[in-house]
Amino acid sequence: MAFTLVTVASGARSLRSLEHGETFHPVVGPMIEARGLHVEQSRLVERAREMSGPLVIWDVGLGAAANAVAVLEAFRGVAAQVELHSFDSTLEPLAFARAHATELDYPTPWLPSIDALLSSGTAETGAVRWHFHQGDFCKIPTAPAPHAILYDPYSPAANPSLWTLEHFTRLRKVLTEPCTLTNYSRSTAVRVTLALAGFYVGRGSATGEKDQTTIAATHRELLAAPMGAAWLGRVRRSTCGAALREGAGPGPISEEDYRVLSEGILFQ
Ligand SMILES: C[S@@+](CC[C@H](N)C(=O)[O-])C[C@H]1O[C@@H](n2cnc3c(N)ncnc32)[C@H](O)[C@@H]1O
């Protein structure tokens, strides 16, 4: 079996991938992290209310659908239009969560939507049209350009190919709408990589044992706490500030990357 149920520090139940050796939403559990880190921080409901067309959300790493469920929950009874595009290479974790819905608890109110997604790849729940796209997210999929990306494809250590400069540069190119990208990493290397790929990078809210996470955006005004000069100083001093390039190991940032970073869009 590729997944097992675990109890995290908060007492909530979650999934653990035996293959990747990682627990989904550790410490605080699936729903606290999904709501705080992704839904609230991206201001999804406020932004959807301000739009004339649909707010498009990319849920990268559908997994056991805690982030997706947090979106369904946030838009319950809200007059808005939302397209939720979930990406994963497999439906196995969602099928596992479906089979253990009682223990996990959070899927239970949404079983009709989860069943529809599992059987037909789409579901309609109030304001939200939910679509599943199966495949390798390294090959940037074709879907309407997002306004928010909930980025949750395991950690850079467990799944390096989804955290490289090459990958984020390809992703940035398809972001033709103002867009946020939330994730649980607070690593300097991840932030440097996102900034070199053309994102503005900000300090994200705390979750679990992490005092901060990361929110990136195509537009600086989407960030509540953009990184500034003090962070740049820390990047220069860090022993692991190098961008995450394909085939490259950790180390300090190169002179050339530092120059691009300090002269680049981060501080315009
Ligand atoms: C930590 S889990 C996601 C947890 C999920 N967001 C949730 O709320 O339950 C990471 C997921 O990313 C998926 N994943 C990993 N690498 C991928 C890739 N290259 N393309 C698509 N999905 C990938 C895995 O199959 C796994 O379901």
The ligand as an SDF file (V2000), in Angstrom:
LIG
                    3D

 27 29  0  0  0  0  0  0  0  0999 V2000
    1.7430   16.3170   -0.4470 C   0  0  0  0  0  0  0  0  0  0  0  0
    0.7320   15.5540   -1.6330 S   0  0  0  0  0  0  0  0  0  0  0  0
   -0.5240   16.7910   -1.9150 C   0  0  0  0  0  0  0  0  0  0  0  0
   -1.4900   16.9450   -0.7880 C   0  0  0  0  0  0  0  0  0  0  0  0
   -2.7630   17.6000   -1.2580 C   0  0  0  0  0  0  0  0  0  0  0  0
   -2.5510   18.9400   -1.7380 N   0  0  0  0  0  0  0  0  0  0  0  0
   -3.8200   17.5700   -0.2110 C   0  0  0  0  0  0  0  0  0  0  0  0
   -4.3200   18.6500    0.1520 O   0  0  0  0  0  0  0  0  0  0  0  0
   -4.1730   16.4690    0.2290 O   0  0  0  0  0  0  0  0  0  0  0  0
    1.6490   15.7260   -3.1300 C   0  0  0  0  0  0  0  0  0  0  0  0
    0.9260   15.2440   -4.3700 C   0  0  0  0  0  0  0  0  0  0  0  0
    1.6740   15.6990   -5.5090 O   0  0  0  0  0  0  0  0  0  0  0  0
    1.5600   14.7240   -6.5230 C   0  0  0  0  0  0  0  0  0  0  0  0
    2.6900   14.8710   -7.4390 N   0  0  0  0  0  0  0  0  0  0  0  0
    3.9830   14.6920   -7.1560 C   0  0  0  0  0  0  0  0  0  0  0  0
    4.7400   14.8890   -8.2530 N   0  0  0  0  0  0  0  0  0  0  0  0
    3.8960   15.2000   -9.2550 C   0  0  0  0  0  0  0  0  0  0  0  0
    4.0750   15.5100  -10.6260 C   0  0  0  0  0  0  0  0  0  0  0  0
    5.2850   15.5460  -11.1980 N   0  0  0  0  0  0  0  0  0  0  0  0
    2.9840   15.7840  -11.3830 N   0  0  0  0  0  0  0  0  0  0  0  0
    1.7500   15.7510  -10.8200 C   0  0  0  0  0  0  0  0  0  0  0  0
    1.5190   15.4650   -9.5100 N   0  0  0  0  0  0  0  0  0  0  0  0
    2.5730   15.1880   -8.7370 C   0  0  0  0  0  0  0  0  0  0  0  0
    1.5910   13.4080   -5.7580 C   0  0  0  0  0  0  0  0  0  0  0  0
    1.0270   12.3460   -6.5160 O   0  0  0  0  0  0  0  0  0  0  0  0
    0.8000   13.7410   -4.4850 C   0  0  0  0  0  0  0  0  0  0  0  0
   -0.5420   13.3710   -4.6040 O   0  0  0  0  0  0  0  0  0  0  0  0
  1  2  1  0
  2  3  1  0
  2 10  1  0
  3  4  1  0
  4  5  1  0
  5  6  1  0
  5  7  1  0
  7  8  2  0
  7  9  1  0
 10 11  1  0
 11 12  1  0
 11 26  1  0
 12 13  1  0
 13 14  1  0
 13 24  1  0
 14 15  1  0
 14 23  1  0
 15 16  2  0
 16 17  1  0
 17 18  1  0
 17 23  2  0
 18 19  1  0
 18 20  2  0
 20 21  1  0
 21 22  2  0
 22 23  1  0
 24 25  1  0
 24 26  1  0
 26 27  1  0
M  CHG  2   2   1   9  -1
M  END
$$$$
